[in-house]
Amino acid sequence: MSPEHWNLKGIGMTSQRTRDRMVLRLREQGITHDELLQTMSILPRHIFVDDALSLRGYEDVSLPIGSNQTISQPWVVAKMTERLLKMPQRPKRLLEVGTGSGYQTALLAQLFDEIFTLERIGSFQVRAKARFDALELDNIHMLHGDGFLGWPESAPYDAIIVTAAPVDIPQPLIDQLRPGGCMLLPVGEAYDQKLVQLTRTAQGYESEVLAPVRFVPLVEGVV
């Protein structure tokens, strides 16, 4: 759907009532951060998927966005974001690896000061930028780049969130975290992935496994 046809408030299965039901379901699934849930209740997820799928925009499922990529299910988006919000000090500068549809980016931009987001598929960035403009989000910096390399020119970051799964954690991303910074990412092979929280320390890093997940693989290069 083109920007001029977006209904940001939604109607029917994309209405505020449907968003409220999504938030209630997230609460039942263990998401407790009120500011996060309030933001998710307002953010129009239906504009981040193709028009044909907009009626499914608030279901707790991942949905295809083209090029074998997906928009993550709301619970996964909420879980990863909540972990960042519960850090001892709220991060200010965040790197997102994998802009995709831009839904996670738009959520982060309303909760944190400055978002740096990179995407390997150039056409995704064009569509995501249109969505950010429609939502009047002006604290997002975008880069067409390789997620394995991160965005070293803008490092260090207080936190990094990765929305596709490498088999192993890329060292350049660890290097771009400030000491005490946190990275959230899925790690593993296609059918054996875990959501991991990594914290950079003076000696290296500490990691904690949060949940089993299923993400698309992190792919090298740009297109």
C-alpha positions as CSV (number, residue, x, y, z in Angstrom):
1,M,0.0,0.0,0.0
2,S,1.3,3.4,-0.9
3,P,1.8,6.1,1.8
4,E,-1.1,8.2,0.5
5,H,-3.4,5.3,1.2
6,W,-2.2,4.5,4.7
7,N,-4.8,4.8,7.4
8,L,-2.6,5.2,10.5
9,K,-5.6,4.9,12.9
10,G,-6.8,1.7,11.2
11,I,-10.3,0.3,10.8
12,G,-11.9,-3.0,11.5
13,M,-9.2,-5.6,12.0
14,T,-6.6,-2.9,12.0
15,S,-8.4,-0.6,14.5
16,Q,-7.4,0.5,18.0
17,R,-9.6,-2.2,19.5
18,T,-7.5,-4.8,17.6
19,R,-4.3,-3.3,18.9
20,D,-5.6,-3.3,22.4
21,R,-6.3,-7.0,22.1
22,M,-2.7,-7.5,20.9
23,V,-1.4,-5.6,24.0
24,L,-3.7,-7.7,26.3
25,R,-2.3,-10.9,24.8
26,L,1.3,-9.6,25.3
27,R,0.5,-9.0,29.0
28,E,-0.8,-12.5,29.3
29,Q,2.5,-13.7,27.6
30,G,4.6,-12.0,30.3
31,I,5.4,-8.6,28.9
32,T,5.0,-6.1,31.7
33,H,6.6,-2.8,30.8
34,D,3.8,-0.3,30.6
35,E,5.5,2.3,28.4
36,L,6.4,-0.4,25.9
37,L,2.9,-1.7,25.8
38,Q,1.4,1.7,25.5
39,T,3.7,2.5,22.5
40,M,2.9,-0.8,20.8
41,S,-0.8,-0.1,21.3
42,I,-0.4,3.1,19.3
43,L,2.0,2.0,16.6
44,P,0.1,1.0,13.4
45,R,1.7,-2.4,12.7
46,H,-0.6,-2.9,9.7
47,I,1.3,-0.3,7.6
48,F,4.5,-2.3,7.9
49,V,3.1,-5.3,5.9
50,D,1.7,-5.5,2.4
51,D,-1.9,-4.5,1.9
52,A,-3.0,-8.1,1.4
53,L,-1.7,-9.0,4.8
54,S,-2.8,-5.9,6.7
55,L,-5.8,-7.6,8.3
56,R,-3.3,-10.0,10.0
57,G,-1.1,-7.2,11.2
58,Y,-1.9,-7.7,14.9
59,E,-1.8,-11.5,15.0
60,D,1.0,-13.0,17.1
61,V,2.8,-14.4,14.0
62,S,5.6,-13.4,11.8
63,L,4.5,-12.3,8.3
64,P,6.4,-12.3,5.0
65,I,7.6,-8.9,3.7
66,G,9.3,-10.1,0.5
67,S,12.8,-11.4,-0.4
68,N,12.4,-14.3,2.0
69,Q,12.3,-11.9,4.9
70,T,9.7,-11.5,7.6
71,I,8.3,-9.0,10.2
72,S,8.8,-10.7,13.6
73,Q,5.8,-11.7,15.7
74,P,4.8,-9.0,18.2
75,W,5.9,-11.1,21.2
76,V,9.4,-11.4,20.0
77,V,9.6,-7.7,19.2
78,A,8.2,-6.9,22.7
79,K,10.5,-9.4,24.4
80,M,13.7,-8.0,22.9
81,T,12.7,-4.3,23.4
82,E,11.7,-5.0,27.0
83,R,15.1,-6.4,27.8
84,L,16.7,-3.2,26.6
85,L,14.3,-1.1,28.7
86,K,15.1,-3.1,31.8
87,M,18.9,-2.4,31.5
88,P,20.3,-0.7,34.6
89,Q,20.5,2.5,32.6
90,R,18.3,3.1,29.6
91,P,20.4,3.0,26.4
92,K,20.5,6.2,24.4
93,R,22.3,5.2,21.2
94,L,21.1,1.9,19.6
95,L,22.2,0.0,16.6
96,E,19.6,-2.2,14.8
97,V,21.0,-4.8,12.4
98,G,18.2,-5.6,9.9
99,T,15.7,-2.8,9.3
100,G,13.4,-5.0,7.4
101,S,9.9,-3.6,7.3
102,G,10.9,-0.9,9.9
103,Y,8.4,-1.9,12.5
104,Q,11.0,-2.7,15.2
105,T,12.9,0.4,14.2
106,A,9.8,2.6,14.6
107,L,9.1,1.1,18.0
108,L,12.7,1.7,19.2
109,A,12.6,5.3,17.9
110,Q,9.7,6.1,20.2
111,L,11.5,4.6,23.3
112,F,15.2,5.6,22.9
113,D,17.0,8.7,21.9
114,E,18.9,7.8,18.7
115,I,18.5,4.8,16.4
116,F,21.1,3.7,13.9
117,T,19.6,1.0,11.6
118,L,21.2,-0.9,8.7
119,E,19.7,-3.1,6.1
120,R,21.3,-5.2,3.3
121,I,18.3,-5.0,1.0
122,G,18.1,-1.5,-0.5
123,S,14.5,-1.6,-1.5
124,F,13.4,-2.3,2.1
125,Q,15.1,0.9,3.2
126,V,13.0,3.0,0.7
127,R,9.7,1.6,2.0
128,A,10.8,1.8,5.6
129,K,11.8,5.5,5.2
130,A,8.4,6.3,3.8
131,R,6.8,4.7,6.9
132,F,9.1,6.6,9.3
133,D,8.2,9.9,7.5
134,A,4.5,9.1,7.8
135,L,5.0,8.6,11.5
136,E,7.1,11.8,11.8
137,L,10.1,9.9,13.3
138,D,13.2,12.0,13.0
139,N,15.7,10.3,15.3
140,I,16.5,7.4,12.9
141,H,19.7,7.1,10.9
142,M,19.8,4.6,8.0
143,L,22.6,2.7,6.3
144,H,22.6,0.3,3.4
145,G,25.2,-2.2,4.6
146,D,26.3,-5.7,5.7
147,G,25.0,-6.6,9.1
148,F,28.0,-8.8,9.9
149,L,30.1,-5.6,9.8
150,G,27.8,-3.3,11.8
151,W,28.2,0.4,11.5
152,P,31.6,1.1,13.0
153,E,31.7,4.8,12.0
154,S,28.9,5.6,14.5
155,A,30.1,3.3,17.3
156,P,30.2,2.7,20.2
157,Y,26.6,1.9,21.0
158,D,24.8,1.5,24.3
159,A,22.9,-1.4,22.8
160,I,22.6,-3.5,19.6
161,I,19.6,-5.4,18.5
162,V,19.9,-8.0,15.7
163,T,16.8,-9.1,13.8
164,A,18.2,-12.1,11.9
165,A,20.2,-15.0,13.1
166,P,23.9,-15.6,12.6
167,V,25.3,-19.1,13.4
168,D,27.9,-17.4,15.6
169,I,28.0,-13.9,17.1
170,P,29.9,-11.5,14.8
171,Q,33.0,-10.1,16.5
172,P,32.6,-6.7,14.8
173,L,29.2,-6.2,16.6
174,I,30.7,-7.1,19.9
175,D,33.5,-4.6,19.3
176,Q,31.0,-1.8,18.6
177,L,29.3,-2.2,22.0
178,R,30.5,0.2,24.7
179,P,31.7,-1.4,27.9
180,G,28.6,-2.5,29.8
181,G,26.6,-2.3,26.6
182,C,24.0,-5.0,25.7
183,M,23.3,-6.9,22.5
184,L,20.2,-9.0,21.8
185,L,20.2,-11.4,18.9
186,P,19.1,-14.8,17.8
187,V,22.0,-17.3,17.3
188,G,22.1,-20.7,15.7
189,E,21.2,-22.8,12.8
190,A,17.7,-22.6,11.1
191,Y,16.0,-25.1,13.4
192,D,18.0,-24.6,16.5
193,Q,18.1,-20.9,17.4
194,K,18.2,-19.2,20.8
195,L,17.6,-15.6,21.7
196,V,20.7,-14.4,23.5
197,Q,21.5,-11.4,25.6
198,L,25.2,-10.5,25.5
199,T,26.8,-7.9,27.8
200,R,30.2,-6.5,27.1
201,T,32.6,-6.6,30.0
202,A,36.2,-5.6,30.6
203,Q,37.2,-9.2,30.1
204,G,35.1,-9.9,27.0
205,Y,31.4,-10.6,27.3
206,E,28.8,-12.5,29.3
207,S,25.8,-14.1,27.7
208,E,22.4,-15.4,28.8
209,V,20.0,-17.5,26.8
210,L,16.5,-16.1,27.0
211,A,14.2,-18.3,24.8
212,P,14.1,-20.5,21.8
213,V,13.2,-18.5,18.6
214,R,12.9,-18.8,14.8
215,F,14.4,-16.0,12.7
216,V,15.6,-15.8,9.1
217,P,19.3,-16.2,8.8
218,L,21.7,-13.2,8.8
219,V,23.2,-13.0,5.3
220,E,26.4,-11.4,4.3
221,G,26.7,-8.7,1.6
222,V,24.2,-6.1,0.2
223,V,21.7,-6.2,-2.6
